[in-house]
Amino acid sequence: MADKNVTVEEYISRYPDDIQEILRRVRQTILDAVPSDEEKVRYDIPAVMLGGRYALHYAAWKKHLGIYPVATAGPELEAAIAPYRSGKDSLNFPYSKPIPYELIGRVAAFVAERRAPL
């Protein structure tokens, strides 16, 4: 069972330097787009909180970076993320290609907008 008290930085430090660099940049990209300064580790992966709720998770896997959950977006954003869709609400970004940080920022902003209080 995973240690429930692990921090996001401890999670990131588990990986080789090149993956740590990707994770740190993804983390900052998400935090720049989501009006939150609260992070937690849930299901043994980092999550950014919004209004006390989990807004967006990201995780390093053997061959890709995953972002979850990402609901169906408007046509323009959905077309941009379509090549990365994996299942209903997941995005997978293979390490074999450049990580599209700008797109990840757009996705994080979309998620934050959807989660904004009415």
C-alpha positions, -999 to +999 in steps of 0.1 A: +000+000+000+013+035-009+024+059+018-005+082+023+018+110+036+039+113+005+043+148-009+041+159-045+079+166-044+085+131-030+064+116-057+084+135-084+118+125-068+110+088-074+117+092-112+148+097-133+160+133-139+144+136-173+110+125-161+114+147-130+119+177-153+087+169-172+067+164-140+079+197-126+071+216-157+037+199-160+031+207-123+039+244-128+019+246-160-012+232-142-006+255-112-003+285-135-037+277-150-057+265-120-063+291-093-050+269-065-020+266-043-032+233-028-018+200-039-022+165-026-012+129-035-042+107-041-042+072-056-004+076-053-004+104-080-003+142-076-035+162-077-042+199-078-071+210-057-097+236-065-123+247-040-114+218-017-120+193-045-096+174-067-094+192-100-067+175-120-043+146-115-011+139-134+012+109-133+044+095-147+041+061-163+067+039-181+061+054-216+038+084-210+026+111-188-011+109-179-036+137-171-070+129-155-099+135-155-105+156-186-141+158-196-152+163-232-143+198-242-156+222-268-148+214-305-116+234-308-099+221-276-113+186-282-097+185-317-064+195-302-064+169-274-080+141-296-046+125-305-039+122-267-073+108-256-071+075-239-105+063-227-133+086-216-115+111-194-078+105-197-050+121-217-017+103-224+014+122-236+041+098-248+077+106-238+088+097-273+073+130-285+077+166-272+053+172-243+028+199-254+029+221-222+009+249-238-019+224-245-017+210-210-021+246-197-052+250-219-066+217-206-060+228-170-077+261-176-107+243-191-109+220-161-106+250-137-134+268-156-157+238-154-151+235-117-155+272-109-183+278-084-215+292-098 
